[in-house]
Amino acid sequence: MRFVPNFHRRPTPRTSRGFVLGDSRVDAIFRFALQSSARDEAEPACNAISRFPAANICGGIATSRPAITHLRAAWRLVVGSQPHAAALIRHDSVEQGEQTRSRVFRPAPLPVGPPCSTRAGRRLKPASGAPRGPSGLLRLRQIQPPASGPGVGNPPSLPAQTPPPEHSIPLFAKNQTTTGQTAMKSPTLPLLCLIVTLLAAAGPRLQADVVLDELFNYPDGPLVEVSAGKWSSHSGTSGPVMVSSGAITLNQSQAQDVNTTLTGGPYAPASATVLYAKFTVRFTALPGGDGTYFAHFKDGSNTGFRGRIFASVTGAAEGRFRLGISESANSPGAMLETDLDLDTPQVVILRYDVASAGSTLWVNATVESDPAVNAGDDGSPINVAAFAFRQSLSSGDGMGTLTVDDLRVATSFEELFGVPQDKAPRILTQPQSRSVQAGASATFSVSADGTGPLSFQWQRDKTDLPGANSASLTLNPVTAADAGAYRVIVSNHLGSAISDEAILTVTEAPVAVETNIAHLRTLLDPLDLTPTDTATLFTVEGVVTTWVNLTGPSANVLFYLQDETGGIATFWTGGTNGFIPRAGDKVRVTAPLDHFNGLLQLAPDFANPAHKVERLGADNPLPAPRLVNPTELIVLTPAEIEADWEGRLLTVTNVTLSNPAGLVSFPGSGNLTVTDEAGAPFTLRVDSRTDLGGQPVPHGPFAVIGVLAQYDTSAPHASGYQLLPTRYADIIATRIPPVVRFTNRLENLVRPGDQPTNTFTELGVRRGEQLTIQITVTDPLGTWVAVQPVLTGLPSQAAWHFTEAVGPQLDGTFTMTAGAADQGSLFELTLHAWNATATNTTVWKVYVPTAAEERVAITEYLANPTSSAGAAYYNPLRRDPPPENPGTHDEFLELANLGDTDLDLAGWSIADAVQVRHRFYESLMLGASNAVVVYGGPLNGFPPGLDVPAVPASEGSAGLALNNDGDVLTVRNQLGGVVERLVYTARQVSSGGSMSRVPTMNHDFLAQAGAATLAVTPGRQYDGRRWSEPFTPPVVEVGALAASLEANGAVRLTWTAAAGQTYSVQTAPDAAGPWTELATGLTRGEFTDAPPASEPVRFYRVRSP
């Protein structure tokens, strides 16, 4: 026989075959080639290897497409209790006359151990670069060891033992179908045996530099599911990453992010590893908005993402895009100035320096010196554990649609394309000079490549530092003696590389001024009331007076501090890395002064060693609150408040809530107004971090304990003072009513759009729809509560139900089904709940639209207009000239009437989640089979060029204020009844046009650009037809219909369902019919039927719609 171990290219005869040897648990894939003419020579050696003690060979085959005339087999060798690798020889053979390349890795001895286990029916992947086709099944051939005999060292001397025929390996015949199988007896098996014998005869194994090789050769379906655990999701619960035809698809309209771990990881910064990732990408849709990142390295958490690869249209020609890179930022630090085309494969290469987080990007590079860009931002190093792909669309910025294939991660650029040569060390990232204060920490790092293992030796002033032998050097704490010139020597067996010198300058730490809070409050500018000294460090001690962290969620901490002379806020940047002070903690704070919208605060930074927040004790009594009422507060001048009141703990007494009227429970956050007996008002701030939200408000006068805060965004900062309670227990009242908590559930919705589960107190329920309100009533103090629903004036099919009328907790429901008799009525559902001191009355307003109003719907909306004149959805209202502020003025929604009755919209309104945005003050007829467009503005000028009525939003310069992160749109009629409600999320905001109901007004919203050729169609159906034109259902193909028989005898049908489409399943006793409906309105692409035993045969078909 004959090997081809050379690295040059040579022709390959037609008779050659390429095989793959390896195991999914082994670091490398092992490849070898043997000309079939050597088969006879191979047989004795194969027989010899069958005598190896306890040697087992597992194998399988994956055939190529019929057009390929050679086979590519995949084998697994498992010998002993652990998987072992014998050698790596790559040989890819193709048709005669084409080129071939072979690569050789140094082999290792073949070990001996117990037999491998039988694994039947497992799919194997074809070799890298092999044509994809139907995969065969894994089969096992087990070779029994002899009772005694020579060892591994002398296989040629062993007598031949031909394996019995029944142990031959069944292989799928070439050109088979996925259901056919042909057994091929084993002329190939001796071939395999001989190769293993020869490979086992050489020296030690070489560690592979490839840490991930991913071909995505899985069955079609969700990647996390079909990869058998190799890929996992670390973010997003909807819109999975899909495998299709041996590649994955990423789509900005989906949510799931996925990752797979790297062999040998995690890679710590001290390892000095440099990772390279290469994959082929083909974009089929442009990135949305300013684009975003779609691939990166990650650590073991869900937040440490480094080497982020971005896609964006920014700077690119129309219809093209560019790629960029950042170390850790959410926007690219650098973009490759190369315009890329859709539907064109691009080879993307990412280099990530684990020690420094330095990130480099290439596109279509073949050598490392090819043009590239470096990220430029300053990301902190992480322990790299995995490579990840991301799907995202946020505020209109998305990564487009793309397919990814042939992912490889390695520790050198060369290994991305093949086998690297040994090379001397090379410094890739130099250490940087630093200037730090004494007592701080200083870190120098370097990244280098070269054949491993690499050794490191740090020096100061050219003198070795003992123990400084990693890729980074940290000095903590730094002293004046540490100042000097630092460099590192990187070495391997081929030589050394010396880094540039980095100078460490050590400065003296500033000396803090110990003082009290009253003195700090004298350091304010008398005009704008902001601190005049923000450089000096001050040290004060006091007791924490707030019960929760008043900022976040973030790494920062906000608390209030008080001593004998006054109070002050403390904003501690990065404070959660230390601790979160609690009420009663005695703390010492060393920090400079700052302000936030007028609020004076100490501003320590956890990263600055000169700044400190130290806990000196806990559970100290809080300072006695200063007693005051609003009448006394409002007569104080701003200077007086700043000097002795702001930041202090106060008790404001004898106040009542005056705004908003009718409030039952505290909001999640916001400003309320309280007044005293004299009518003097003051602002009560409800912070979302406290436990006030959802708690019942007091009935009658009450007292509040809180700190005096400020929020004034403009100079002079002389207003915006507010009382800030930080726990509900500091609302002191004699009359506190019960708490009523509820959840609404809507079922049998006529059309999607409303939120099926919600907590609205105003609802629209159409005829046939069902409403269930689930209610829980409790007492804040844990005593008894009682309930009494109002039973009069209810809808025709409605009922209240409580199991008990009195108790410590009462659970109940209200249910209704809207009927024809209820149409046009606005019902007030009233529930009284009381305890020993007060009553809580909760009212739900439920409107049942008339038959004509049922045919009115929001059918299109554009939440993120563009100012780019080249975009398909630019100037959607066809105005001449276009408006000056398209971001506001080009927002629109379309209200369509598909009934046969004209409707007068006088008195109707449209609101978002914040306020009413438009009122129809005058008569405006919404004609039958027509639409009205309401747009962002302006109120005067720039009229739309539409052929339907169009009106600007009437309630302010903000226009419709459609939120790109999601919103609630509510249409009310002249009675105030809810006719239509649309709740959308950020993922229901298109980056390429409007969102429309497709294909009819009773279907869900889809991106217009993906459903039709038109990006926007204000006043018309999604495909540009007038609303008066009859609807023609699109032809929908029911794809990939399949049936399976469940264990219980049920029949499960599955098919490929199109977004927004409904399906029906029909059955018949014969293929010719007659057909009867089994189910309608199906959207998920699956249905399970339990046919009766009396039917010997049942036919099924699926129709749409």
Helices and strands as residue ranges (DSSP letters): E 10-11, E 17-22, E 29-34, G 36-38, H 39-49, E 56-61, E 72-77, E 88-91, E 99-100, E 102-105, E 139-142, G 155-157, G 165-167, H 188-199, E 210-214, E 221-222, H 223-226, E 232-235, E 242-244, E 247-251, E 257-261, G 269-271, E 274-285, E 292-298, E 305-312, E 322-326, E 334-335, E 346-353, E 359-363, E 373-374, E 386-389, E 393-394, E 397-398, E 401-410, G 414-416, E 426-429, E 434-437, E 442-445, E 447-449, E 455-460, E 463-464, E 472-475, G 480-482, E 484-492, E 495-498, E 502-507, E 513-514, H 517-520, E 538-544, E 557-562, E 567-572, G 575-577, E 586-591, E 593-596, E 599-602, E 612-617, E 626-628, H 630-634, H 638-644, E 649-659, E 670-675, E 681-686, E 702-710, E 721-724, G 728-730, E 731-733, E 739-747, E 757-758, E 762-764, E 770-778, E 785-789, E 798-802, E 806-807, E 809-817, G 820-822, E 826-834, E 839-847, H 851-854, E 856-862, H 886-889, E 892-897, E 903-904, E 909-911, E 916-919, E 925-926, E 930-935, E 950-952, E 966-972, E 978-985, G 986-988, E 995-997, E 1005-1007, H 1008-1011, E 1039-1045, E 1051-1056, E 1063-1068, E 1076-1082, E 1086-1089, E 1099-1103
